[in-house]
Amino acid sequence: MLRALHYARSTRVAHRASFPLFPTLAATENPAQNRNANILFRALCSSPASSSSSSSISDAEFRKYVGYFALFLGCGVATYYSFPFPEDAKHKKAQLFRYAPLPEDLHIVSNWSGTREVQTRVFLQPENLQELEKIVADANEKRQKIRPVGSGLSPNGIALQRGGMVNLALMDKVLEVDKEKKRVRVQAGIRVSQLVDEMKEHGLTLQNFASIREQQIGGIVQVGAHGTGARLPPIDEQILSMKLVTPSKGTIEVSKEKDPKLFYLARCGLGGLGVVAEVTIQCVERHELVEHTFVSNIKDIKKNHQKWLAENKHVKYLWIPYTDAIVVVRCNPVSRWRGPPKFKPKYTKDEALQQVRDLYRDSLKKYRSAETSLESDEPDINEFSFTELRDRLLALDPLNKDHVIKVNLAEADYWRKSEGYRVGWSDEILGFDCGGQQWVSEICFPAGTLKKPNMKDLEYLEELQQLIESEGIPAPAPIEQRWTARSQSVMSPASSPMEDDIFSWVGIIMYLPTSDARQRKEITEEFFNYRHLTQTQLWDEYSAYEHWAKIEVPKDKEELATLQMRLRKRFPVDTYNKARRELDPNRILSNGIIEKLFPHSESS
């Protein structure tokens, strides 16, 4: 699914009018003038003629300024109702000039889910390395913020900066391909999908993929993104060398051979140590995978878990809250001798979707009037995919636990009837339709070794399911669980010095299936309550840390201090801050999230 960064330009013109309302009152601010005014007032009052004339002038002045005020008020009301409002504006708090045009040079940059947005007048897109070097050098001299921003897929807006941003979307070339060593050197602005397409003719592909293929390579590396497979590390481990454009030292190249300490620090550097301009990636031969999807339960999962992790190249579980269903997705290379497995599905696609469609029709009757549900322009639900149907179902009553349970039960039925096999190229098979806009929180924690899993990964999900049910959280499906090998990048949530360590990644979600501002706000509040409960009751017990693209910065000072202390226990914060001071002394590549997560101290 295309999750591209949305850029919009518009203009805002705000006219300010200044009216000298009741200027006679302003004279009272000066004591000397007050005394003179009192003398004059008594003198005028002593003469009947003068008094009559004064009264007439005063009434005229009063009527004049009342007229001015009424005119100003009328213009304001007319202006307010003359602008075209969006449909959801009825739930928005009225703001002066909110719907007036924006300045021409103002860029609006938002993430894919529409949960984070900034407006900036500095949005730079260099076309080559020389232009990027000049941009960084000029910004450092002027101390102008230019936070690196990629495709905008990060739910927490870690790449956004109101002060200014630099985007490498125009630096998207494949620079060199070494077919013998299976290596490719690319500009960091190239998207994963574009890179994969261009490597096809060379018979190469990436070792692993995240669910979405629209990330820029520079971004997917810097935040520690990952795919799934207990034998496969996060994506940053595929990077052999990087070219960084730094504010203080210019362009530097780091690798395992050249400055390995900085290389392992900067490989998952959150965009704070330099703008990633080029990367060299270790690839693998292009290959096909067989994907097997089926529904299991916790008893069978526990029985087969160690075997499945060890024997499958890629495996993930999709847990469905309030049900006993766990969707298992296993992917392995197509056997050259046996070919794809022969399997005849028990149900057709329409039969698999039938219960979901029936629930949608019944829910429409319940939540809408007869006239609305039978409108001729109502779209044909037979044309909707499963994820589209789920979004529409949840949009009807997203925070009603009973309604969400019905949707989850229908989803479990859909997956049971969708059991089967799928064969395709690895980049196609490993993608996953995650549904529409959503809030996401994903954590990573150790799960033992491949030879000896500690089973903490399954215990975590059992406790999470119990928490959801005991608290009555309207938690939609799926809760996605994946695994990776360790990473040598010290800022990766899966970093470990032990080569055999494996890590489990668990993501919880709440969809934002509506454009209604009030409803989105209510879903957001419920999601953060959901996340807070998992944080306070589970994270410390399992040594869990959030994905950098999904970490949230608390507003409460005490909670923020606690988070900063937790991060110090897991990551080399002092080393990271020292490198930031050396490479970016003016912090032009930073933003509020980075500064709050890694505050500078005198000792760091």
N, C-alpha and C positions, 0 to 999 in steps of 0.2 A: 504494500500500500504506500502510495506516495505521501510522504510526510515532509513536505518541503517547507522551508522558512518563508513566512509571508512578510513581504516588504510593501509598505504603502506610503505614498506621498500625497499630501493634501495641503491646503492653505488655511490658515486661521487668521481672521482679521477682527480685532477687538477694538471698537471705538469707545473712547472714554469721553464723557461729557462732564464739564464742571460748571455748576450753576451756583451763583452767589445767593443761595437761599437765605432770606432774612438777614441781610448784612448789618442791619441796625443792631443786632444782638452782638455782633463782633466787637463793637465799640466798648462793650462792658469789660473787655479783657484788659483795658488800660485804666488804672486808677485815676490818672490825671484827667483823662477824657471823661471818666465817669462823673467827676466833680463838675467839670464844665457842662456836661449834659444835664446834670441835676439843676444847676443854676439857670440854664436856658429853659428847662422844663418848667421851673417855678415862675420864671418871667413870663412865659407864654400863658401859663395858667392864670396869671393875675389879670389878664385882659380878656373880656368876653369875646371881642372880635378875633383876637389872636387865637383864643381857645377854639372858636368855631372853625377858623381857617386851618389850624393845626389838626383838628379832628378830621376835616375833609381830606387833607393831604395824607394823614395816617391811614385812613380807610382806603384811599386810592393805592397807596403803597402796598397795603396788605392784600388787596384784591389782585394786584399785579403779580406779586410773588406766589400767591396761591394759584394763580393761573399758570405760572411757570411750572410749579410743582405738579399740577394736574397734567400739563402737557408732557412733562418728563415721564410721569407714571404711565400715561396712556401709550407713549412711544415704547416704553419697556414691555408693556403687556402685548402690544401689537407685534413687537419683535419676537417675543417668546413664542407666540402662537403661529408666526409666519414661517418658521423654519421647519423643514420636513423631519419628523421624528421617526426613528426606527420602531418596529412593532413592539419591541420589548422595553421601550422608553417609559412606559407607564409604571414600571417597577423601579425606575432609577430616581435617585434623589435629584431634584432640580438644581442646576448649577448655572450661574451667570455665564453666558457666552459658551456654554458647553457644546452647543451644536453649530457654533460659528466656524467658518473655514480656518484651517491651520496655515501657518506660513509656508511658502513654497519650498524652503530649504529644510523643512522639518521631516525627518524620516520616522515612521512608526515601525518598530521591529518587535514581533511577537513570536513566542514559541508555537509549536504545532498545536498543542492542546488549547491555546488561547488563555492559559492560566497566568502567563507573565507577559508584560508588555512595557516597553520603554519608548520614549520619544527623544530623538537626538538630532542635532544639526551636523554631526560629524559621523559620516558613514563612508568609509573608504574602501575601494576595491581595486587593488593594484593588478596589473596584467602580467608582471614578471618580477623576478627577484630584485632587480635594480630599483624598480618603483617601490617595492616593499621596504627595501633598505632605507631609501630616502624618507618614506613615510615614518618609519620607526625613529630614525635619527632626528627628524624635524620635531616629532611629537615629544621626544625626550628633551630636546633643547627648550621647547615651549612648556614642558610639563603638561602636555595635553593627553588625556586618557584615550587610548585606542585598544580596548579590550578585544582579543581575538574572538570572533563569533563564527560558528560553522553553519550547520543546516537548521539550527533552532529546534532540535528534537528533545533537548534536555528539559524535563518537566519543571525543574527548579530555576530555570533561567540563569544558570551559572555562567553563561557566556555573555549576558546582557550588561550593558553599561550606558547609563544616560549621558555620561560625559563624552563618549565617542567609541566607535567600534571599527575594526578592520576585518574584512571578509575576503577570503581567497577564492571565491567562486570562479573568478576568471583565470586563476592559476590552477588549471585542471588537466595538465598534460601528462602523458606517459613519456618519461624522458629516456629510459633505457630498459631493455629486456635482455636478461642473460638466461637463455633457455637451458644451457648446460647446468648451471648452478641453481636454476629455478628461482631467480631473483628478478625483481622489478623495482626500478627507481621512478618515483612519481612526484609531481607537485602535490602539496598537501590539500589543495582545494578540490581535488577530484573526488567524486562520489563513489561509494562502494559499487553501486550498480554499473556506473560508467566504466570503472576499472575492470570489473569482471567481464563486461562485454568486449573490451579492447584486448583482454588477455586470451580470449577464446582462440584467436587465430594462432597463438603460440602454444596452445595446449596446456595452459596453466590456469590456476585459480587460487583463491585464498584457502588457507587451511580450515578456517572456521568462520562463521557468520553470526552476527546478532540477528534478532528477529526482523529488523528493518534494514533495508539496503540503501537508504537515502542519506546516510551520514557522509560527511566529508571525512576523508582519511585522517586529516589532522585532528578533527574533533573526536572521532571514535577512539583514537589512541589516547588522547590527553585525559579523558575521563574514566579510563579503565573499563571500556565496554567489553562484552564477552558473548560467547555463544553457549553451547552446551556439549558436554562430553568429558567424562572424568579423566580421560587420558589427554585431553587437549587444554592448553592454558588459555587465559584471556587473550584478547587480540593484540595487546601491546607486546606480548612475547614474540609476535611474528616480525617485529621491527628490528632490523639489524643495525641501522644507523639513521641519524636525523640531522638535518641542517636547520639550526635555529637562528633567527634574526633577533638579536638581543639589543636593548637600549644602550647599554654601556660598553659592550665588547664587539658590537657589530655582528657579522655573520660567523657562526662557529659550527663546526661539525663534530658530533659526538657519536661514539660507537663503543662496542665492547673493547676495541683496541685503542681508541682515542678517548681518553678521559672516561673510563668505565664508571667511576663513581657518579659523575654528573649525568652520564647516559642513563643509568638505572634510576636516577632521581627524576630526570626530565622526561623520560619516556611516558610517565603518567604524571605530568607536571601541572595539570589543570590550567594550562595557558598562562601560568604566572612567571615562567622563567624565560620565555622568549616566544616569538611567533614561529610555529613550525612551518617551514617553507617547503622542505623536501623530505621524503622518507624512502628508505630502501627496505623492501618487504621480502621475507622468505615465503615463497609460494610452494604449491604442490601441483602434481599433475591433475588436470581436469578429470573429474570422475563423476559417475552416476551413483545415486543412492536409491535404496529401496526403503521407503517409509512404511512402517507398520503401526497402525493406530487401533487401539482397543481399550475397553473399559475394564478396570480391575477394582479391587477393594483393599482395605488396609491389611487384612489377614494375608492375602496372596502377595501383596507388596512386600511385607516383612519377610515372607518366605523366600522371595526371589530377588530381593533388592541388591545384595552383594553380587550375585551372578549377573544381573542386568547391567550394573555399573561397569563390571569388568569386561563383559562380552560385547557390548554395543558401542559402536564408535560415537554415536550421539544418542542421548536418552533424556527425556524430560517427563515430568508428571504435571497434570492439570487437575488440581483438587477443586471439587465443586461443593461449596459450603451448604450445610443443611441436608446433604445427601451422603450416601456411602460410596458414591462413584468417584473414582480416580482415573482420569484418562492417561494412558501410557502411550508415548510416542517414541518409537525406536527407529533409528536410521543407520543403515550399514551399506557398504559398497555392494554393487550388484556382482554376484558371483559370475566369473567369466565362463565357468563350466556349466553351471546350472541355469543361469539366466534369472530373470525376475520370477518370483513365486507365482504359481497358478492358484488363483483364489476367486471364487464366485460370490459376490456380496449377497446377503440374504434380503436386503432391502434396496430399493431404488433411492435416488436422491430425493424425490418427492415424498416417498414414504418416510424417509428419515426426518424430513421437515414438517410432516403433517401435524404432530402434536404442538409444535411451536406455532404453526399457522393457526391452528384451532384456538390456542390460548390467546393469540393476538386478536382474533375476531371476537372472542368472548369478552376480552378486556376492553375492546373498543365499545361494546354495548354497555359495559358497566361504567366506564369513565367518560363517555360522551353521550350526548343526546341522540335520539333516533335520527333527527335531521342531519346532524353532523356526521354520524357514522355511515350514513347512506348517501353522502354527497357523491355526485357523478365524477368529481375530479379526484376522489380518493384513489391513490395509486394501487395497482394490482400487486397484492402481496406475493403472488406466485413468481414475481420477478425479483424479489428480494433474496439476498444471500442470508445465511444463518446469522452472521454478525449484524447485518442491517436489521433483521427482524428483532434480534435481542436488544439493539439500541432503541428501536421504536417501542418495544414492550416496556423497557425500563423507563423510558421517558414519560409514560403514562402515570407512574407513581413510584419514582426512584427510591424514596426513603421509607416506603411501607414494607416492613419486614415480610409480612405475609405474601404480598405481591411478588417481592424479590424471590422468596422461596419457591413460588410457583414457576417463575422464570427459570430458576436453577434446576428444578425438577424436569422441566421441559428440555433444558440443555442436556441434562444427563441422558434423557431418552434419545435425543438427537445423536449423541456420541455413541450410544449403544448400537443404534441402527446404522451408524456410519463406519463400523469396523471394516478394515480392509487395508489394501496395500496401494502404494503410489510410487511410481518410478520416475525419476527425473534427474537433471544435473544438480549438483550439491547446492549451488547458490539459489536454485529454485525451491528445492525441497526444504532447506533450512529456514526459509522465510516463514513468517507467521502473521496471519491477519489478526491483529490485536484489537480490532473494533475501532470505534470512533474516539473522539476526544475524551480524555480521562485524567484523573489524578492517579499517580503511581508512587508507591514507596517500595524500594527493593533493598534487601539486606544480604550480606554475605557473611558466612561463618564457617569455621573448620569442621570437617566431617570425617576426620581420621585419615586413613590411607587407602589406596586402591585395594591392596591386599587385605586390609583390616578396617573396613568402615566402622565408625563408632556408633552408628545408628542414631546419632543426635539429630540428623536431618529429618528423620521420620518422627522422632519425638517432638521436634519443634512444630511440625504440622499438626500433630495430634493435639498439642496444647493450644495452638492457634485456633483450631476448629472448636475446641471446648470454650475458649474465650469468646469467640464469635457468638456461640449459642447462649452462653450464660449472660452475656451483655445485650443480647438481642440486636446485634449489629446487622443492618440490611446489606450484607456483604454479597455482591454479585460474583459470579464465576468469570474466569478461573483464577485461582491462586496458583501462579506458575512457579514450578520448582525446577531448577537446572543445576548442573555441576560443571566445575572446571578443575584442571590441575592447578598447581600453584603458579605464581608469577614472581619473577625476580625484580620487578619494578617495585621499589620500596614504598611508593605511595599507592600501590594497588591494594584494594580491600582483600585481595587473595594473595598478598605477598607472603612468602615464607622461605626460609633458608633450606628447608627440607624438601628434597626433590620429589618424594613420594606423596606429599600432602595433597589432599583434595579438599575442595570447598563447595558448599551448597549456596545457591542464590535463590531467594524467595521473594516474589513480588506480590503485593496486594494492590487492588485497584478499586476505584469507584468511577463509573462512567459519567460523562457530562453530555448526555444525549439531547440537550435542549439549549436553545439560545436565550431562554428566559433568564434575565439577570437575577431575579429573586431566587428562582429554583437553583441556579448554578451556585449561588451563595450558600444556600441551605445544604446542598450536596457537599460543597467544600468544607463547611463546618463539621458535617458528619464524618467526612473522610479524615479530617485531622483528629477527631475524637478517636476514630478507629486506629489510626496510626499511633496516637499517644498511648492507647491501651497496650498495643503490641510493644511499644518502646519501653514502657515502665514495667511491664510484667514478663517480658521475654528476652529482650536484647542482652542484658547483662548476664543472664543465666547461660546464654549460648555464645557469648563473646561475638555478638553480631554488630556489624558496622554497615552503614548505608552506602549504596552506590553513589559516587560523586555527582552524577547527573541528577540524582533524586534526593539528595540530602536537603533537609530543611533547616533554616537558621531560626532558632527560637527568638521571640520578641522579648520574653522575660529575661532579665539580666542574670538571675540565678540559674535558670535553665541553660542559658548560653554559656555561663562559666562551667557548668557541669559538662556540657558537650565538649568544650575546649579541653577540659581535663581528660575526657574519654579519648579524644583524638590523640593527645600526647602519649597515652599509654600504648596506642597501636601504631602510630606513625612517627617518623623522625622529624617532628615539627621544627625543632631548632635548626636542623640541617637544611630543611626546606627554606626557612626564613633567611638563613645565612646566604643561601644561593640566590634568593630573591634580591637581597640587598646588594649583592655583587653584580648581578646581571640586570637588575631593574631598580636602581636606587631611588628613582622618583616614582615608582609604583604606577607607571602609566599603563601597564598591562593588567592591573588589578581591578577589582570591583568590590562592592559591599560584602558579598558572600565570602570572598577570599579573605578580606580584611578581618571579618568577624570570626571565621573559622581558625585563622592562623594569625592572631595578633602578634605584632612585634614586641619583644621584651628586651631589656638591656642586656640580658645574659644570652639571648639567642643569636 
